[in-house]
Amino acid sequence: MASTYIQEHNRLFSDLTAALSRDLAHLSSDANGGRSILFVYPPADEEKYTEEARRRYTDGYEFVDLRQLFVQFVDSKGLDKFRRQFKNMGTEVFVSQNYSEGTFYHFLMQRIVETAAKGVSPILIHTGVIYKMGFSNQNIMEDPDVMKFQKPLVFFYPAVIRNETIYFLDQQPASKY
């Protein structure tokens, strides 16, 4: 008999594969007009899920690893400059209502848009990086550029479900996607 983990793992990936095979009109009606899929799995099993996703989703998909992207963002500024900006601006270095360019959110959205422009579905992994950065998956999913995508954006979402509420990283209540 298969373990509970294996059964749940297979069920989640079957659901994701089915969602990815739907046309965008059907997906948009399921996702409140959006073009995104929230793939929820236990945070403790993140590496297993990302490894399996990389094995299953090859053609027509491109992975955007937010851990690597954050390192690239810091490197693009230089560590000393990033430290000064963070000290002076706090979380505005990640996202700002006063300006967009130069923030991690802008850097991330550029990469997502570039990926989608290749005609593939971007799959965001290691999304826990954005925890407490001042923006969430919902900001990404509702971004006007994402709403124009021809292929769905897949957001890997390490979370737990308690009392029918999803908690990102077992901490923050999720959006209603």
NORPEKA-V427352 format. One line per field, one symbol per residue. ss: DSSP state (H for helix, E for strand, - for the rest). A space follows every 50 residues. Layout:
ss=???
This chain:
ss=---HHHHHHHHHHHHHHHHHH--HHHHHHH-----EEEEEE-HHHHHHHH HHHHHH----EEEEEHHHHHHHHHHHH-HHHHHHHHHHHHHHH------- ---HHHHHHHHHHHHHH---EEEEE-HHHH------HHHHH----HHH-- --EEEEEEEEEE--EEEE---EE----
